[in-house]
Every structure is written in structure tokens, then in C-alpha cells.
């Protein structure tokens, strides 16, 4: 069981380098925020289009299949289950009394083909409202998780924090510790692989001991699980203490005095092209993505 390969959540893909890797992190962050914000008050067509856009970006970037195949499968399964459950659950729509005046025959032909209930099969009932809610929840879950993971997959942690520090630079006038916030984000992103590694080591140690969980029973199994969780927390705190000691040995006193620049942010012509496409993206959202 290799969690670092089977669950590449929040990990940076160093090889191969795709065209998404070469984009400026600030441009990619602007695209990420746009993809996460535009589904708000958007119609079903726009939400489904965002899912297709993320899949198209993955294929167009040439990201290896081994990187996103398993994660995409679990994410599609999760989003599909949430969508199906929302379809059959009560929609909670309040019934409003319609106008008593009949519509002219020229405006609304009789009998009308409109039906609020789309599927009525025993205890399973799908209405137009539940169908809309299911599409909204399922696509929003997929867009939120996969869009963020695609950004982390093609952007180094140092680039992310440098982009955040650059975008939050005006907040220094308000006295906010922008550099310290960027350093905290860097350490958090670097700590994710360590957490997965510790979980992987504990799982392997439990498998090596060949514990018979059926003979232990529920109570003893819970006790063993608590011991494993306690050991995991101890190992993570030990790793955090080692990182802090390594920074102290190297003379790190404050982020403002020890800034390490791994990358230089410079906008290239293709970055300008992506920003232009982003303007068209928002124009399309304004024209065609709104709710009817």
C-alpha cells in the first residue's frame, strides 16, 4: 500500500513538466479562483461545462494517466453517489399558489407537456428541483476537489506561496504579516507528504503483525485503533519538532530576515494569452452561465 502514489492529493508532479507547469502561478491562481467562484448561481449547463473543462485541461496538459486515473475514479464515484442521493431525496420545495387567471391558448398550448415529477417509481421520486440540486451538488464537489488538486499537481509549493505573497502585498499596509502567512502555507504544503508517509508506515507495521481483528472484538479493536492514532500523532509532532530544530540551527529567526527566493515571478506572453482567455471565460459566464 503506497499512499504517496495511490492518493496523490496535494502532491507536486515534478516529471514530466507540462505547459501548465510553465504558467505563472498567479495566472493559475486566478483561473482556479474563477473556476471555484463561477459555479455560484450558475445554471446546470455551466456547471457541467466546468467539469468538462477540467477534464479537457488534464488531457491537453499531457499529465500521465497513472497520476490522475485512480483519484479521478474515486472522485467520480463520490460525486455520482452524492448526485444520485440528491436525486431521490425530497427537494424541500415550498408550493406557491399559482395565479387563478388562465393563460391564453396562444401562449401555453393545452394540454401542456410540462411535468414537475420526472420519475415516480415506488419510493423513488425524481423531480425537476431534485434533479437540479443533484447536478449542482455533484458538479460543485467535483470542481472543488479536482480543480484544487490540479492546481497543486502542476504548481510547486514555493511558487504557490510566492504567488500568495505577491498578491497579498497590499495587505502589508494594514499591518498583516504577509510573509509569515506565506511561510506557514509553505510548511503546510511540505508537511502533507510527511503525513501520508507516516500513515503508510503505520499501516505497513500493522499488516506485518498480522492482527486478527475478528478475534479481538469491537472493544479491543477500538483500543488498538486508538493506540495507532496516538502513535501517528506522536510521530507527526516529532517530525514538526525536527523541522523546527532544523530551522533554528540554520539561524532562522523571522521570515522577514530569511527570505529564500526559489522562483522569480515574470509574466510571459503565454501568461498574457491565458489572462485574455480568462476575460472571455468571465464574459461567457455572464452571458450564458446565469440561472434562467
Beta strands, then each sheet from edge to edge (+ up, - down):
strand 1: 117-121
strand 2: 124-127
sheet 1: 1+ 2-
end
